[in-house]
Amino acid sequence: MKILLVRHAQSGNNIVQATVHKKFAAGVTTEAQAQEEWLSLRMDDPGLSQDGLAQLAKLRKHCGKLRKKAQVNGNIKMICSPMTRACQTAKAVSEALQVPVVEVRGELCEVGGIYSVERRQQGNGSAFAKVPGRAMSAHEIQTKFPG
């Protein structure tokens, strides 16, 4: 048995995180400011960025070559999380490897779970609080990523 693990391509949150980290590492923002910026800009379930879509095209091409080289004949099982970026990536890989069905598993998600944030009053100011977030429903996944 051979196992191929693929992480999703670059998402919108990856860009936000890198931007915030660069500012913090350069001393432009404090840790509290960086956290505030990250939490105010991140999304619950972002799709792939433009760079992520370009990465995905390269991955798809590589997987097509891999399928021919490994002489795989339909004995492939694919699973992915219900996150949009993972489904986008899995769809491209499944097409390249000619896998007709991808199993979407709800328990595969971010470390700490899927979360959103909301601003709440706290003393004289406000702060962000993590609240349960939302990924796509089974129906939304089937509609956006048939097969």
N, C-alpha and C positions, 0 to 999 in steps of 0.2 A: 504494500500500500504506500502511495506517495501522498503527501499533504502539501497543499499550496495555500499559504496564508497571505491575504491581500488586505492591507489597510486602505480605507477610502482615500481618494485623491484630496487635494487641498479644498477645504470648505471656507465659507465666509468667516466662520469663527476662528479658523486658523490665521487668517489675515489680521483680524482684530487683535488676537492674542499676541502675535508677533509685533504689531505696531505698539501696543501697550508695553510689552516687555522691553522693546528698544528704548522707549522714553524713560522707563524706570531705570534700566541699566546705565543710561547716559546721565542719570541724575536730574532729568528734566521734571520728573514727577516724584512724589513721595509714594510709599507703598499704599497708603490710604487712597490717594488720588488715582493710582493705577488700578486698584480694585474697583473704585467707583466707575472709572471709564470702562473697564472690562464688563462689569455687570450691566451698565447702561447700554452698551452696544451689542452684546452677544445675543444670539437668537436661540430659541429652544431646539429647532430642527432645521439648521441651514442646509441649503443645497451646495453643490460644488461651485467654486469660484471660476472665473474665466481661465486662470492658470490650472485649476483642478480639471477642467474639461480638456485642456491640452494634455495634461498628464494622463488622463483617461484614454485619450486617443493613442498615446504611446503604449500604454498598458494593453489596450485591446490588440494592437498590432503584435506586441510581444506574445500575448496569449495565443494568437492565431499561429504564430511560428512554433510555440511550445506544443500546441496540439499536434501539429504535423510531425515534429521531431520525436515526440513521445509515442506517437502512433496510438493515441487514445481512441477507443472505439465505443463511446457512449457510457462507459462505466465511471461516471463522475457524479458526485453528490455535492451540491453547493448549498451553503446556508449563509444568511446575512441577518443583520439587525434591521429593525423597522425604520431606522433613521433614513431620511431622504438621501443623504450623501452615500450611505452604504448601499441603498437600493440602486442608485444611479451607477455606482461602481459595479455592483453585482450584475446588473443588466448587461453592461458592456462586456464583462468577462464571460458571462454565460453565452452570449451571442458568439464571441470569438471561439469559445471552447465547444460550441454547439450543444449546450446543456439546455434541454427544454423547460426545466422547472427549477426554480430557486426556492428553497424553504426559508421563509422569514420567521425568525425566532424572537419573540418579545423579550426574552430574558437577556439578550445580547444588547447591551446599551453602555452608555458612558459610565465611567467610574463615578460613583455617587448618584447614579440614576439620571433620569431625564428631568431637568429642572428649568424653571423660569425664575424670574426675580420680579419683585414689586417693591416700590418705595413705600416705606411706612414711617409715620411720625414717631420720633423718639426724642423725648426731652424738648430742647429748643430747636432741634433740627429734624433731619430725617435720615434713614438708613435703608439699605436694601435688605430684603429678606428672601431667602430661597423658598420657593413653593413648587409643588409638583408641576412638571412641564407636560408637554403633549407631543407625541410623535404621531405619525400617520396611522389611521385605523386600517384594519384589514381591507375594507372596501376601497379606501383611498389608494392603498398600495396596489391592489388589483387593477384599479382604473388607470393609475399612472404608469404602472410597470406590469402589463399583462404577461402571463406565462409563468 
